[in-house]
Amino acid sequence: MRVGLSVLIALAGLLSPFAVDVATQTPGQPTQVAAQQPFEEWLGALIKEAGERGYGQDLIDQALIGLEPLPRVVASDRSQAELTITFERYYNNLVTPVLVSRGRTRAHEDRELLDRVQSTFGVQRRVVLAIWGIESRFGGNIGRTPVFRALATLAWEPRRADFFRRQLFDALTMVARGHIDVETMTGSWAGAMGQPQFMPSSYLAYAVDFDNDGRRDIWRSTPDVLASIANYLKANGWDGERTWGREATVPPPARTRIRESVPARASGCYAMRDMTERRALEEWQNFGVRRVDGGPLPEVDVEAGLVQTGNRFFLVYPNYDVILRYNCAHHYALSVGLFAELLD
């Protein structure tokens, strides 16, 4: 069943990795229903703190005075697609034939730029392309929600208030440094911005001026967008000599042996804990795990964890963790990996 554009937006990059942090939420866990403090009181305290932190009064007036919460932002935060639908539905609604066609076209049109990005940052072009396509449909949808209003709503709502409060101050820093102005600072419902859907903290840490025009423009500059995505992945440990992982076949006897012998990971975000510890490919081979076509696993010196979603299994390498740091949800990371393979 096809879904409407608004649902596709939620399924895609506008459920930004940096914004949503589904990693911290276990499916089905209860959430707090309402903020404890009236918004007006909360906002007054925030404005006072902004002044104490040294932000100018003109900036405070433009960005914070008169803000009102957005109820739809809280609703979206509590019904994220990565946690509420099957992987098959998520992937098929997101990685459509149209998106694949656009990705292949961009791979051809931007080949020289993508080659420079890959050479500079050591991240395969297909992975950068896949994230760009999933996050904003190659720049076609970057969101129209006022960022300060979205961040204020989520910083007031108690479930992840500390995270979004920090993002709110980072957004003020972005404007104070002249990266963007308040009026044009729009993005997803969760405050993620531009074609890579960066949160303010990620913009400050990873955005790149790759076209050398003096601005780190993740809204309109394709060179800056692609380099910023690659820089984020590189900074978080991407190994350009490896891929993300592979789909695998795990027969029932192998599943039993694995359950008895390989524990779940004990640390990391929810998705990282919802997979096995890493083992050498040779060990997975000995358990009975095979390639999807039934052939033996490659004889490569790399460790992999096992991820199951529905009836599908994936052996995922250390680079997969880097994708999870972009958005810590298996639906998202697997979609990036599988989409990237279609863009070679």
C-alpha positions as CSV (number, residue, x, y, z in Angstrom):
1,M,0.0,0.0,0.0
2,R,1.4,3.4,-1.0
3,V,1.3,6.1,1.6
4,G,0.9,9.8,1.4
5,L,3.6,12.4,1.2
6,S,3.3,13.4,4.8
7,V,3.9,9.8,5.9
8,L,6.9,9.5,3.5
9,I,8.4,12.5,5.1
10,A,8.1,10.9,8.5
11,L,9.6,7.7,7.2
12,A,12.5,9.5,5.5
13,G,15.1,11.9,6.7
14,L,12.7,14.2,8.5
15,L,12.9,11.6,11.2
16,S,16.5,12.8,11.6
17,P,19.1,10.8,13.4
18,F,20.3,13.7,15.4
19,A,16.9,15.0,16.2
20,V,15.0,11.9,17.2
21,D,17.5,9.7,19.0
22,V,15.2,6.7,18.9
23,A,18.2,4.9,20.3
24,T,17.2,5.8,23.8
25,Q,13.6,4.6,23.5
26,T,12.7,0.9,23.8
27,P,9.6,0.1,21.8
28,G,6.5,0.1,24.0
29,Q,8.1,1.9,26.9
30,P,5.8,4.5,28.5
31,T,6.3,8.1,27.9
32,Q,5.5,11.1,30.0
33,V,2.3,12.7,28.7
34,A,2.6,16.3,29.7
35,A,5.1,18.8,30.8
36,Q,5.1,19.7,34.4
37,Q,5.6,23.4,34.0
38,P,3.4,25.8,32.0
39,F,5.2,26.7,28.7
40,E,5.2,30.4,29.4
41,E,7.0,30.0,32.7
42,W,9.4,27.5,31.1
43,L,10.1,29.9,28.3
44,G,10.7,32.8,30.6
45,A,13.4,30.8,32.5
46,L,15.0,29.8,29.1
47,I,15.1,33.5,28.0
48,K,16.8,34.4,31.3
49,E,19.3,31.7,30.9
50,A,20.1,32.7,27.3
51,G,20.9,36.2,28.5
52,E,23.1,34.9,31.2
53,R,24.9,32.8,28.6
54,G,25.8,36.0,26.7
55,Y,23.4,35.8,23.8
56,G,22.5,39.3,22.6
57,Q,19.1,40.8,23.3
58,D,18.3,41.3,19.6
59,L,18.9,37.6,18.9
60,I,16.8,36.5,22.0
61,D,14.0,38.8,20.8
62,Q,14.0,37.3,17.3
63,A,14.4,33.7,18.2
64,L,12.6,33.2,21.5
65,I,10.2,35.9,22.4
66,G,6.6,34.9,21.7
67,L,7.3,31.2,21.0
68,E,4.4,28.8,21.4
69,P,4.6,25.0,21.5
70,L,3.6,22.8,18.6
71,P,1.4,19.9,19.6
72,R,2.1,18.0,16.4
73,V,5.8,17.9,17.3
74,V,5.2,16.0,20.5
75,A,2.8,13.7,18.7
76,S,5.5,13.0,16.0
77,D,8.1,12.4,18.6
78,R,6.0,9.6,20.2
79,S,5.1,7.8,17.0
80,Q,8.3,7.4,15.1
81,A,8.2,5.1,12.1
82,E,11.4,3.4,13.0
83,L,9.6,2.0,16.0
84,T,6.1,1.5,14.9
85,I,6.0,-0.3,11.5
86,T,7.7,-3.3,10.0
87,F,11.0,-3.0,8.2
88,E,9.5,-4.2,4.9
89,R,6.9,-1.5,5.0
90,Y,9.4,1.1,6.1
91,Y,11.9,0.2,3.4
92,N,9.5,-0.2,0.5
93,N,7.8,3.1,1.3
94,L,11.1,4.9,1.6
95,V,13.4,3.4,-1.0
96,T,11.0,3.6,-3.9
97,P,11.8,3.0,-7.6
98,V,11.6,6.8,-8.1
99,L,14.2,7.4,-5.4
100,V,16.5,4.8,-6.8
101,S,16.2,6.3,-10.2
102,R,17.0,9.8,-8.9
103,G,19.9,8.4,-6.9
104,R,21.4,6.8,-10.0
105,T,20.9,10.0,-12.0
106,R,22.6,12.1,-9.2
107,A,25.5,9.5,-9.1
108,H,26.1,10.2,-12.8
109,E,25.5,14.0,-12.7
110,D,27.6,14.6,-9.6
111,R,30.3,11.9,-10.3
112,E,33.2,14.3,-10.2
113,L,32.1,15.9,-7.0
114,L,31.4,12.5,-5.4
115,D,34.8,11.3,-6.4
116,R,36.4,14.3,-4.7
117,V,34.3,13.8,-1.5
118,Q,35.3,10.1,-1.5
119,S,38.9,10.9,-2.0
120,T,38.9,13.6,0.7
121,F,37.0,11.8,3.4
122,G,37.4,8.1,2.6
123,V,33.7,7.4,2.6
124,Q,32.3,5.5,-0.4
125,R,30.2,7.7,-2.7
126,R,27.3,5.3,-2.7
127,V,26.9,5.6,1.1
128,V,27.0,9.4,1.0
129,L,24.4,9.3,-1.8
130,A,22.1,6.9,0.1
131,I,22.1,9.1,3.2
132,W,21.4,12.2,1.1
133,G,18.5,10.5,-0.6
134,I,16.9,9.1,2.5
135,E,17.4,12.2,4.6
136,S,15.9,14.8,2.1
137,R,15.2,13.0,-1.2
138,F,18.3,14.6,-2.6
139,G,17.4,18.0,-1.3
140,G,13.8,17.9,-2.5
141,N,12.3,18.0,1.0
142,I,14.2,19.7,3.9
143,G,11.2,20.6,6.0
144,R,9.4,23.9,6.8
145,T,8.9,23.8,10.5
146,P,10.5,26.8,12.4
147,V,13.5,25.3,14.1
148,F,13.3,27.4,17.2
149,R,9.7,26.6,17.8
150,A,10.3,22.8,17.2
151,L,13.3,22.7,19.6
152,A,11.5,24.8,22.2
153,T,8.5,22.4,22.1
154,L,10.8,19.3,22.6
155,A,13.0,21.0,25.2
156,W,9.8,21.9,27.2
157,E,8.3,18.4,26.9
158,P,10.0,16.4,29.6
159,R,10.9,13.1,27.8
160,R,14.2,14.2,26.3
161,A,14.3,17.8,27.5
162,D,18.0,18.0,28.3
163,F,19.0,16.9,24.8
164,F,16.7,19.4,23.0
165,R,17.6,22.2,25.4
166,R,21.2,21.8,24.4
167,Q,20.2,21.8,20.7
168,L,18.2,25.0,21.3
169,F,21.3,26.8,22.6
170,D,23.4,25.5,19.7
171,A,20.8,26.9,17.3
172,L,21.2,30.3,19.0
173,T,25.0,29.9,18.5
174,M,24.5,29.2,14.8
175,V,22.6,32.4,14.3
176,A,25.0,34.4,16.6
177,R,27.9,33.2,14.4
178,G,26.2,34.2,11.2
179,H,25.6,30.8,9.7
180,I,21.9,31.4,9.1
181,D,19.2,33.9,10.3
182,V,16.2,33.1,12.5
183,E,13.6,33.6,9.8
184,T,15.0,31.1,7.3
185,M,16.0,28.6,10.0
186,T,13.4,25.9,9.2
187,G,13.7,22.1,9.2
188,S,12.0,18.9,10.4
189,W,9.5,18.6,13.2
190,A,12.4,17.7,15.4
191,G,14.6,20.6,14.5
192,A,16.9,18.8,12.0
193,M,18.1,21.1,9.2
194,G,19.2,21.2,5.6
195,Q,19.7,18.4,3.1
196,P,21.7,16.2,5.5
197,Q,19.1,16.9,8.3
198,F,21.7,17.9,10.8
199,M,20.8,19.0,14.3
200,P,22.4,22.2,15.4
201,S,25.1,20.4,17.4
202,S,26.0,18.3,14.4
203,Y,26.1,21.3,12.2
204,L,28.6,23.1,14.5
205,A,30.7,19.9,14.7
206,Y,30.6,18.5,11.2
207,A,29.3,20.9,8.5
208,V,32.0,21.6,5.9
209,D,32.5,24.5,3.5
210,F,33.5,22.3,0.5
211,D,32.9,24.8,-2.2
212,N,35.1,27.4,-0.4
213,D,32.6,30.3,-0.5
214,G,33.0,31.1,3.1
215,R,29.8,29.4,4.3
216,R,28.9,25.9,5.5
217,D,25.7,25.9,3.5
218,I,23.9,22.5,4.1
219,W,20.7,24.1,2.7
220,R,21.7,25.0,-0.9
221,S,25.2,23.9,-1.7
222,T,25.5,20.4,-3.0
223,P,29.3,20.3,-2.3
224,D,28.8,21.3,1.3
225,V,26.0,18.9,1.7
226,L,27.9,15.8,0.5
227,A,31.1,16.7,2.2
228,S,29.3,17.3,5.5
229,I,27.6,13.9,5.4
230,A,31.0,12.3,4.6
231,N,32.7,14.3,7.3
232,Y,30.2,13.1,9.9
233,L,30.7,9.5,8.9
234,K,34.5,9.8,8.9
235,A,34.6,11.6,12.3
236,N,32.6,8.7,13.8
237,G,34.9,6.0,12.6
238,W,34.0,5.0,9.0
239,D,36.4,2.6,7.4
240,G,36.7,3.3,3.7
241,E,38.1,-0.1,3.1
242,R,35.0,-1.9,4.3
243,T,31.3,-2.0,3.6
244,W,28.4,-1.9,6.1
245,G,27.4,-5.6,6.1
246,R,25.4,-8.1,4.2
247,E,22.1,-10.0,4.3
248,A,22.5,-13.6,5.4
249,T,20.6,-16.9,5.7
250,V,20.4,-18.4,9.2
251,P,18.8,-21.8,9.3
252,P,16.8,-22.8,12.4
253,P,19.6,-25.1,13.8
254,A,22.0,-22.2,13.5
255,R,19.6,-19.8,15.3
256,T,19.5,-22.2,18.2
257,R,23.3,-22.5,18.4
258,I,23.6,-18.7,18.2
259,R,21.1,-18.1,20.9
260,E,23.0,-20.4,23.2
261,S,26.5,-19.1,22.4
262,V,26.4,-15.4,21.4
263,P,24.9,-12.8,23.8
264,A,23.4,-9.5,22.9
265,R,25.6,-6.4,23.1
266,A,25.6,-4.9,26.5
267,S,26.1,-1.2,25.7
268,G,25.1,1.5,23.3
269,C,21.8,2.9,22.2
270,Y,18.7,0.7,21.9
271,A,19.5,-0.5,18.4
272,M,23.1,-1.3,19.3
273,R,21.8,-3.4,22.2
274,D,19.2,-5.1,19.9
275,M,21.8,-7.2,18.1
276,T,24.5,-9.7,19.0
277,E,28.0,-9.2,20.0
278,R,30.5,-9.2,17.1
279,R,32.1,-12.5,16.1
280,A,34.6,-13.3,13.2
281,L,32.9,-14.3,9.9
282,E,34.6,-17.7,10.3
283,E,32.7,-18.2,13.5
284,W,29.4,-17.3,11.9
285,Q,30.2,-19.7,9.1
286,N,30.8,-22.4,11.7
287,F,27.4,-21.7,13.3
288,G,25.8,-22.4,9.9
289,V,25.2,-18.8,8.7
290,R,25.5,-18.5,4.9
291,R,25.1,-15.8,2.2
292,V,21.6,-15.2,1.0
293,D,22.3,-17.3,-2.1
294,G,23.4,-20.2,0.2
295,G,27.1,-19.9,-0.5
296,P,29.8,-19.6,2.1
297,L,30.6,-16.3,3.8
298,P,33.6,-14.5,2.4
299,E,36.9,-15.3,3.9
300,V,37.6,-11.8,5.2
301,D,39.2,-10.8,8.5
302,V,36.3,-8.7,9.8
303,E,33.9,-9.1,12.8
304,A,30.2,-8.8,12.5
305,G,27.1,-8.7,14.7
306,L,23.9,-10.4,13.8
307,V,20.7,-8.3,13.3
308,Q,17.3,-9.8,12.9
309,T,14.3,-7.9,11.6
310,G,11.2,-10.0,11.0
311,N,12.3,-13.1,9.1
312,R,15.4,-11.4,7.7
313,F,19.0,-11.6,9.1
314,F,22.0,-9.3,8.5
315,L,25.6,-9.6,9.4
316,V,26.7,-6.1,10.1
317,Y,30.3,-4.8,10.3
318,P,31.8,-2.0,12.4
319,N,30.7,0.6,9.7
320,Y,27.1,-0.3,10.5
321,D,27.7,1.3,13.9
322,V,28.6,4.5,12.2
323,I,25.3,4.6,10.3
324,L,23.6,3.9,13.6
325,R,25.3,7.0,15.0
326,Y,23.6,9.0,12.2
327,N,20.3,7.5,13.2
328,C,20.2,4.7,15.8
329,A,17.4,2.6,14.4
330,H,17.9,-0.7,12.5
331,H,15.2,0.3,10.0
332,Y,17.1,3.4,9.0
333,A,20.6,1.8,9.0
334,L,19.6,-1.2,7.0
335,S,17.8,1.0,4.5
336,V,20.9,3.1,4.0
337,G,23.0,0.0,3.4
338,L,20.6,-1.7,1.0
339,F,19.9,1.6,-0.9
340,A,23.6,2.2,-1.2
341,E,24.1,-1.2,-2.9
342,L,21.6,-0.1,-5.6
343,L,23.6,3.0,-6.4
344,D,26.9,1.3,-7.5
